[in-house]
């Protein structure tokens, strides 16, 4: 029997324990918002991780306070001298249930239905915690130990976006330093299709204000020559797209092609709730437009509402514009380009002000290197399917922090959160085969990555 097959057997033998663990973990209501659940729930979850990862072979597993008041759990298992270090990431806080009545099975009770396991956090991210644990247990059982140094970091407030761990990481770089980082908080493109998420879009937001008159004026008596800031704003915003819907910001390339997995139009239309007969925007494929190109969106406008509007030329108008950006440009560069694009197009000498609101850099994960290659072969053997790469339209600020803090580390995003999991929604679930295959992939990866340094 090859080592893949024997390790596969060991992982399979650990799945009933994995299920019991996930049931315990899902029963802990670890929403990191004290208005929703008492703080003892998150403390209980942190304690649970400390106990389980200690049993699994890590030492010095402790919960550390981060600046937002949440606690991250970290620990380490030193590997053989000269072996590489792998940091395993996950988070133990969860989204609130949202509409409890919309849940078919109890929110906080892991329940099997049609082969899937339901419950809040079953996938995001407690399923990933259990996958990490199962991988470590499998190696301990199969090989009697770990082939390299393993570090754990489990975040306690990921779903709140309060940035506790993002602040903790640079201040504790020594504690978390690693050659490869597995961020287990995404998922496969579909069940059984091993997928690394290799690109996350960045984002920048600006507010534009236009002013022309010292007060609104009657549109019958003054409309025509009176400079209209609402019309000016419409012209300005229209310049952000061409007639096909491609984003057109001066100095920002919008022609890139996505090299990874395809995102079929039909699937996207369904996911995005696009109405029948309405076309998608842009000239490229869905994957090009979503993961490889910039995308401008008007988030809000200050102009009179239709209801209650009067026959007047407005004195001023405002809009908030967001620009999502693919890897290849920094958020600051894109923001400069957007501000300059808008500034140059303000018509009729209107007075204007452009405020910079937010900026987050895009992230690109490892696309080659020894860890990436070890992961590819591990994923393909575990899932018996070629590995795909996909992007994600949103951003995960922690990934940028990890990349900045550990510039030489290979960072890979993966996990059990495939689209059917309905993370962040009622009736969240996980496919247990994803936990099993991911745990096997992770165990194989650790073995092969550790061996890749040997000559
Ligand atoms: Zn998550």
Boltz pocket constraint, residues with backbone or C-beta under 6 A from the ligand:
constraints:
  - pocket:
      binder: B
      contacts: [[A, 91], [A, 124], [A, 125], [A, 158], [A, 185]]
      max_distance: 6.0
